[in-house]
Amino acid sequence: RGGWSCLMWYGGIIGFANALSSAGFFSWLAAQFGVIFETTFIGMSPWLAMLILIVVNVVAHYVFSSTAAYVSSMFPTLFAIAAAANLPGEVTVYAMASAALYGSVVTQYSNASGPVIFAGGWATQGQFWKYGAINAVLSIAVYMTVGWAWWGILGLL
């Protein structure tokens, strides 16, 4: 029963995501982020600008049902914003890729394993959202403290 539930549930989410993608929703959403943040980061601390981009990166996963769709839609915009804010390119790539990984576990539909775990009854939707948010906050804290310090030691900042 869990397998069929997963198949139907995931199929519906992917179908919905494909319909949104075909309608241009994800491109529109990425463009809206670009408009909102285009001038926001001018003169801002690189640390704060990176933190904001990482949070936007993770929170945006709540409206995407596929990490691949998310990366292909949002990354060009996030990287353009980072370039406009004069953020270090290499650090931005590492930070955005990492945030995409831990952002992909914030919901039961964000990556391929989520529906399997959810449909199998291993975790409820509330547990997914609660523990996904906790994981994201802790990951952001680690990346913006330990990671930032390490990138400084490596000379990337």
Disulfide bonds with the S-S distance in Angstrom:
none
